[in-house]
């Protein structure tokens, strides 16, 4: 006899409740939807300390560690900013005006680009030097941009649907932000299934989202793969969104075993429900040769190590392959600085299941693997070995790999590095380029033409592409165009607070130098070492203050926030 591991009846009734209320949500007037969002934000503010406390415990962090800042910034802060962004757009939609974002430009090839960050004076002050753009696909031109915004709300007869959101276990704002996107961008009620790794978040999310739960628009459930399988195949579910792995995605769409492989080859999905996904991948960091000082080497090493070790390495957008130029004599100096940081940073308990196994797998396939203080650095990979495990398998752990790419000059090298990233590395979620301002000046207009060829959902220029996750206006997701049979980093977008359709990619920009060091180079930006750097000493305090500011912006809160940021 098969043992029932969960109560199917309870799930059936919850899905029935959602189906009974899906039309009410789809047709609910915008002011009422906004009021529920405001209520949700207020409840989140009251629950923020508890949210962070359970996250710190779940990730086995010390309560006095600066890394607690990760739980503030990628938890309450990111969620509050997402809510704020949605509220601004909904207000504009209700008043039949255009949401307020920055200038719109058209590239030489006709591609429309919208400047979405900074949004206001506070953004310019507190994140000075960071900016973000959304690049649209060929269906968009300057004359029809407004038609691409909040299209669900332009349907005179919207149809209600029930969405299943399969939450991620690593970053605790992913599940609530994905839920909000389904509710507000697609107009669908939601059953949110949390990942077993972070199902400790269930009581908090039920509290924060109580207005939606009480109204029959949302249910939060827990359980393992059996619960997930039951829900994905349930006749009462209309659409699915998953943050996870391509393996899990394929199991949902095609099933498992030999029959699934046959279905995949023949493009015959077992599950025909519309599915969107964010699935990670092998993230590249392309370092462009330039006139770097020793201080630049150290700071950019901190940037690279942070892209790898943030959240213990358990990020779908983590850096995995460091691409260095053969022609640059400072490549070895940068690698040594990374080694030194691996030694200096305190060890961290790998909280995510099978992390040690994935690290051992990476080591077993590598000739030049160095184990340093609980981290792994794999160097001098052959870029022509296109089936190398480091290039095709997301390690989702504290493993950083490195390869050299040839090039006669910065432009030639960058062209080759981009081709390598596009054609060899698995996944298209995010990529980053680290480049000296003098080299950007040297390349001129050619620089944008080059990085525009990167086929990634978010491209960071002197900024970790993962920062795009925190910026609500960014249309977060993989580069578009992946078929179900070769899903790579997924399809569709989330966050996207402006509710844009037909987006292609995001480009986010940051300063090469931190403040105040940049002043002596003629750069007067005010951004100090960012709080997401794993070397930031005040990350916990600064990220908490950012969260409190997002809840209730006020000039009175600026001095403490700025002082804490400068001390990082």
Secondary structure, 3 states (H helix, E strand, C coil): CCCCCCCHHHHHHHHHHHHHHHHHHHHCCHHHHHHHHHHHHHHHHHHHHHHHHHHHHHCCCCCCCCCHHHHHHHHHHHHHHHHHHHHHHHHHHHCCCCCCCCCEEECCCCCEEEEEECCCHHHHHHCCCCEEEEEECCCCCHHHHHHHECHHHHCCCCCCCEEEEECCCCCCCHHHHHHHHHHHCCCCEEEEECCHHHHHHHHHHHHHCHHHHHCCCEEEECCCHHHHHHHHCCCCCCEEEEECCHHHHHHHHHCCHHHHHHHHHHCCCCCCCEEEEECCCCEEEEECCCCCCHHHHHHHHHHHHHHHHHHHHCCCCCEEEEEEECCCCCHHHHHHHHHHHHHHCCCCCCCCCCHHHHHHHHHHCCCCEEEECCEEEEEEECCCCCCCHHHHCCCCCCEEEEEEECCCCHHHHHHHHHHHHHHHCCCCCEEEEECCHHHHHHHCCHHHHHHCCCCCCEEEECCCHHHHHCCCCCEECCCCCCCHHHCCCEECCEECCCCECCEEEEEEECCCCCCCHHHHHCCCCCCCCCCCCCCCCCHHHHHHHHHHHHHCCCHHHHHHHHHHHHCC
